[in-house]
Amino acid sequence: MKEIRNSEEYLKTIEQPKPVLLDFYADWCGPCQALMPVVEKLANKYDGEIEVRKVNVDHNPELAQKFSVRSIPALFFVQNGEIRERLVGLQSSPALEEKIRQYLVAA
């Protein structure tokens, strides 16, 4: 799973036609570390269908501010350049997979 390191990478990611899942996290965040394998597994499973990117809030505070991230982990579904949905906190694999499927049907 690739990391977005700056605004240019973010803009390039959301300009493509596939749905995007952004995972805002921090290395020191326990729930973020618990969620990471779930997100990575889904990124591999749906590779080529949805773009999954992680954003470290400590390394990219301006992007975290743009998304008004106040609590992590925070997951954002972006489609056609617009934020469609925001999930905060630890998410289960089945719940996230269901969300991904919804966005793939809508794409």
PyMOL commands that set and color helices and strands:
alter all, ss='L'
color gray80, all
select helices_A, chain A and resi 7-15+30-45+61-66+93-106
alter helices_A, ss='H'
color red, helices_A
select strands_A, chain A and resi 2-3+20-25+51-56+74-79+82-88
alter strands_A, ss='S'
color yellow, strands_A
deselect
rebuild
show_as cartoon
